Structures are given as structure tokens and as C-alpha cells.
Amino acid sequence: MKEKIESIQKELDNKLSNIKTLAELNDARVNYMGKKGEISALSQMISTLSNDEKKEFGMKVNELRTKVTTALDEKKKELDDAVLNEKLQSETIDVSLPGTKIPVGSPNILERLIEEVEGLLMSMGYDVVEGPELEEDLYNFELLNLPKGHPARDAQDTFYTKDDTLLLRSQTSPVQIRTMLANKEKTPIRIICPGKTYRRDDDDASHSHQFTQIEGLLVDKNISLADLKGTFTVIAKKLYGDKCETRFRPSYYPFTEPSVEMDILCFNCHGKGCNVCKNTGWITIGGAGMVHYNVLKNCGYDPEVYTGFAFGFGAERLAMLKYNINDIRTFYTNDLRVSEEFNRKGE
């Protein structure tokens, strides 16, 4: 029995020295430690011995089992380390090589401009308010003093659903109406409502069926057209520089009276006339006016006590003028080359 144990120990030592892979080591482990392995066979022989021999032989078998287990574990660690070292050698990174340039975008140009205008007006006490894009005719037209049969209600201009009372909003003015109606205390209101709007139009370099409006509303006591002019001038100078000159021109909108077009002096010709301003010397960037008597009344405000002004810009037009963009589709294509250009300029 003793010779058998010594033979197993010597045989294992020889085998371990020749094992080169984990698969070979696993075979050796099964051969010695498995249910039908050498160690198990020795354990089964204990039952054939006398009581005096069992104790001594059992101790020797346990010692052998411990030695074999330790030897196999050490060999496994040796092989694992060898595999790891080989992998580290083959996957060594040369840190002196130049890095791979990964394209990096930037915030959307249009979103950046909207946030700039929001930040300015919020600093002036305005709140940013949002509303539904699927709107009711009541808020989009009727309460804004656009009677039945008005050309702006025409299905050729507006996206109606199967229900003629629901439509994709053609302006963000319904948000102003909803805000005034919700203001039960009829306290002063200062809001800005940017958002997507929809009108039937053919998409090209200067038109889109979906565009973004930035509208503002102020309702309080003793508000005049001069307050509107001052607000517009602050916005224009913020966007286009302190030297930007502004003017109002008479216009017409059903929901304001008087109504005005908001112009800035052409930055290309400085008023002399060129192709950018169509030889007028001025560029129109939005519409505005004093909130119509009927609109105030429709929303529960006493027109004899409260007055207000409203203004609206096309965000795309503001951005196209600010960044010298000649195609409105630039805002929606998400071209990384365009984003990278604006990143580089630090705009």
C-alpha cells in the first residue's frame, strides 16, 4: 500500500512537469481526483484492511489527497499566469501612437438660439410656458379674434384632423390664450412660449411645413407700444450686437391693434440697400402689436383696465440671420460637419 502511494506521488510529479495546457491539467485532475481516479481507488481499498491498518493507511491517503490537490492548484496558477502574460504581451498598447479623432457634435444651432432668447427674457421677469401641439380651434383661432371664414383657417394652410375642431397648431399664440384664461386672479402676465408650429407649405431652402416660433406676451396696467419697442430693441441688440438699429412699421394682425412689423437695420449694407434686404435697407424679423381689445375681453381681462403687447419671431429666421445660414434645412439634418463648424467658432 505504501509503495502504491509513493508511486502515485512520483507519477504525478512527472506528469505535472510535462503539462503545458489547462486542458491537459484538467485531464490529470480527473485521473487522480475524479470518482474513478487513483485517489478514490485507494480510498475504496481501506475497507479491505484490518482495523489497525485502516487508521494508518487512511491518514496516508488523506495526506496524498492534500498533496495532489495542492500540486494541481499550483500548476493551474502557473498556467493561468502564463496565459495572462502572453495576452498582455500580444495586446500591449503603444501610448505614443496618435489618438483616433472621434467626431463630436454640439447643441443644435436652433436650440442654442432659443435658449439664448429664453435666458434674456427670463432675466427680464418672463416665464417660459409650453402648450399642446395638437390644439383646439377655439384656442388657435376663435379666441384670437380670427372669425369663422378667415383665410388663416383655410385647410390649404392648416393641418386639420378628421375632427374639424382639432388641428396642429399654426402658431404658439394658443399658449398665450390658455395662460390668460388660467389666470383667474387676472394678475400681470409675462410669458415667452417657444415651440413647434405647423403650416401647409412646400419644404425648400426658405420654407418648412414645421418651424419654431418664439412668442412673448405681457399684460399689465399702463402698458404701451413704447414698452414693446424697448423690449424688441433689447432682444435685437442681444442677438445681433449693441450697434443693431431697430424700427417698427405699421402692419395688420387680427389679434393685435395696432400691429407692427419689427425690422432691424441690414447688417450687410447698413441701410444702403442690397440683395440681402431686397434694397430696402431693413430686414423684417418678426411681427408684434398691442393685444387686441377683443382678445383681452375673450380671456376675461377688462380692456379698460389692462393692456398688453404680444410679439412673435420665427426662430429659424433669427438663427439664419445671426449665423449667416442660407438653407432652413440646415437645422434639421443634424450634419456633424455643421455642428463641428459652430463648435470651432465657439458660437
C-alpha positions, 0 to 999 in steps of 0.5 A: 500500500505504501509503495502504491502511494509513493508511486502515485506521488512520483507519477504525478510529479512527472506528469505535472512537469510535462503539462503545458495546457489547462486542458491537459491539467484538467485531464490529470485532475480527473485521473487522480481526483475524479470518482474513478481516479487513483485517489478514490481507488485507494480510498475504496481499498481501506475497507479491505484492511484490518482495523489497525491498518485502516487508521494508518493507511487512511491518514496516508491517503488523506495526506496524498489527497492534500498533496495532489490537490495542492500540486494541481492548484499550483500548476493551474496558477502557473498556467493561468499566469502564463496565459495572462502574460502572453495576452498582455504581451500580444495586446500591449498598447503603444501610448505614443501612437496618435489618438483616433479623432472621434467626431463630436457634435454640439447643441443644435444651432436652433436650440442654442438660439432659443435658449439664448432668447429664453435666458434674456427674457427670463432675466427680464421677469418672463416665464417660459410656458409650453402648450399642446401641439395638437390644439383646439380651434377655439384656442388657435383661432376663435379666441384670437379674434380670427372669425369663422371664414378667415383665410388663416383657417383655410385647410390649404394652410392648416393641418386639420384632423378628421375632427374639424375642431382639432388641428396642429397648431399654426402658431404658439399664440394658443399658449398665450390664450390658455395662460390668460384664461388660467389666470383667474386672479387676472394678475400681470402676465409675462410669458415667452412660449417657444415651440413647434408650429405647423403650416401647409407649405412646400419644404425648400431652402426658405420654407418648412411645413414645421418651424419654431416660433418664439412668442412673448406676451405681457399684460399689465396696467399702463402698458404701451407700444413704447414698452414693446419697442424697448423690449424688441430693441433689447432682444435685437441688440442681444442677438445681433450686437449693441450697434443693431438699429431697430424700427417698427412699421405699421402692419395688420394682425387680427389679434393685435391693434395696432400691429407692427412689423419689427425690422432691424437695420441690414447688417450687410449694407447698413441701410444702403440697400442690397440683395440681402434686404431686397434694397430696402435697407431693413430686414423684417424679423418678426411681427408684434402689436398691442393685444387686441381689445377683443382678445383681452375681453375673450380671456376675461381681462377688462380692456379698460383696465389692462393692456398688453403687447404680444410679439412673435419671431420665427426662430429659424429666421433669427438663427439664419440671420445671426449665423449667416445660414442660407438653407432652413434645412440646415437645422434639421439634418443634424450634419456633424460637419455643421455642428463641428463648424459652430463648435470651432467658432465657439458660437 
